[in-house]
Amino acid sequence: MDQRRRPLRVAAAAAVVLALNACSGDGDNANQSAGPTQSAAAGGSQDLRGACPQTIVFQKDWQPESEHGVLYNLLGPGYQVDTGKKKVRGPLVSGGVDTGVKIEIRTGGPAVGFQPVPALMYTDKSIHIGFVATDEAVQYSVNQPTTAIMAQLEVSPLAILWDQGEHPDFKTIADVGQSDTKVLYTKGLTYMDYLTGTGLLRPSQLDGSYTGAPDLFIANKGKAALQGFITSEPYLYEKEIKQWGKPLKGQLVNDTGYPSYFSSLSIRSGDKQQLSGCLSRLVPILQKSQVDFVKNPEPAIKVILDLVKKYNTGWQYSQGLAEFSAAQMLSQGVVSNGGDKTLGNFDLKRVQRIIDITTPIFTGQRKPVKDGLKPEDIATNDFIDSSIGLTAGS
């Protein structure tokens, strides 16, 4: 199970009652809602035929949401929805151009029994690319090694949040740590070992019984802080959790010195040479897709909401939340160029920092890390097009 985010997202979403018309079934449902396309020029940069597998399979770490818009933005007209296996397949279309291959997007979380993506990738070799965070790549570096090929999210949306009315003096997580405020979180999360290990928070403050449901926070009348995502919880608590109905403020865990790349697109490390011809064309398409998504998220959001409805897993996701998440990713720098003009590339010094932080944590938990693990083992910029990035005003 992806312990960094999933328990809290499951319960918080389940606590929100939305007017979604659920649809269930085990067959394939065709969708023709996307616009017209043209075929890629043979041998051109957008022509993936021959270079890539006929169907490129992506394994996500959770259910359909805007944080995964980079993939849903590539799903062309006539896509087929498998409501039994919670996956969708259709033409891989970039900027209105059909690349000549298909994309298959598989749902994570409850659809796969909450298995970690690296484990799924090594169990099912039909998966080509999965969503793996930097600290997760370190954790599984011995038996299920993965190499990230693109950081579609520059900054992790994980945050510690609080009620600004109850705590008007809080500006940072360190401020929380200088108080007696309880912090609601889910046990087993690596970032919390970092926050307590550096003294930003104290172990005595932590309440690890948090499942993501809002009842603890509401019963505490907002006196406690809680873990959440800057791209979702502020909207949920203010707009959709009617028992609360007030805004939350917070700080990204990234800003405390824990710069893990979140849910990066990753391959099995041993597949790099075999897939290099494909990735050299595909990764720039993925970079452009993320740029296109944050500029105009509505087409992909339409697909996301259609899939949420058809999958009918109990995951409730409103258009308001989808639009907030897309806008928040941009305004909070979750999607950005980082320190240069390129979207999706890795700062290997950041990767090294996560290796340095998490290796002793995992070693202490008897989770072996590869001896001599280097940033280049778990992340590469080899396939990145440095000319693709967000421009001013994006």
Buried (B, 14 or more C-beta within 10 A) or exposed (E): BBBBBBBBBBBBBBBBEEEBEEBEEEEBBEBEEBEEBEBBEEEEBBBBEEBBBEBBBBBBBBBBBBBBBBBBBBBBBBBBBBBEBBBBBBBBBBEEBBBBBBBBBBBBBBBBEBBBBBBBBBEEEEBBBBBBBBBBBBBBBBEBBBBBBBBBBBBBBBBBBBBBEBBEEBEBBBBBBEBEBBBBBBEEBBBBBBBBEBEBBBEEBBBEEBBBBBEBBBEBEBBBBBBBBBBBBBBBBBBBBEEBEEBBBBBBBBBBEBBBBBBBBBBBBEBBEEBEEBBBBBBBBBBBBBBBBBEEBEBBBBBBBBBBBBBBBEBBBBBEBBBBBBBBBBEBBBBBBBEEEBBBBBBBEBBBBBBEBBBEBBEEEEBEBBEEBEBBBBBBBEBBBBEBBBEEEE
